[in-house]
Amino acid sequence: MEFGGSPAEEHVPASARNQILHGNLALNGTTILMASDSGGMPYEKMQGLQVAIVLDDVAEGERIFKALSEKGTVTMPYEKTFWAERFGMCTDRFGTPWMINAGMPVEASAS
């Protein structure tokens, strides 16, 4: 949903009306990651946190990692670790830091 055409339209500059008011990404049909553009308000990149995605499918984790790191920065390559089949850290082209964990043992992901 964009700002334009929504009840929020009158509260943002005309230049921001094509920005995203509410967006969501469904993960495995059970998890929803929601996001929004700034709506023309001053924006500073996120600091002091990382967004983590944890999933079972190693190949899907690799696909997500490649997409997020494209035109961004890889902090830690997507590779095997002592706690997961694959783990990687990157910052996307918008400055959002991500952690992708895939193929974690059941006991590790439950804690």
Residue, then its C-alpha position, 0 to 999 in steps of 0.5 A: m500500500e502506498f501513501g497516495g490513495s490512503p488516508a495518510e496521503e494528506h499528511v505526506p509531501a506530494s513527492a512521497r505519495n508513491q512511497i510504501l505506507h505498509g508493505n509485508l513479506a510473508l515467510n513460510g506462510t507463518t511469519i510476516l515481516m512488515a516495513s514502511d518507507s519514511g513518507g517524506m520524513p527525514y530518514e536515518k539508517m538503522q543503527g544498533l540492531q540487525v534484522a535476523i531471519v531464521l529458516d530451515d532451508v539452506a538454499e532459500g537462506e542463500r537466495i535471501f542472502k544474495a538478494l539482500s547483499e546485492k549492491g550492499t556489503v557482506t559483513m560475514p559470508y554465507e557459510k557453515t558455522f558451529w551453530a548452523e548449516r549456514f549463516g551470513m551477515c550483510t548490510d543491504r543497499f539501503g543500510t539495513p543490517w541482516m543476519i541469515n541463519a539456516g539449517m539450525p539444529v532443532e535444539a539450537s533454534a528453540s532456545 
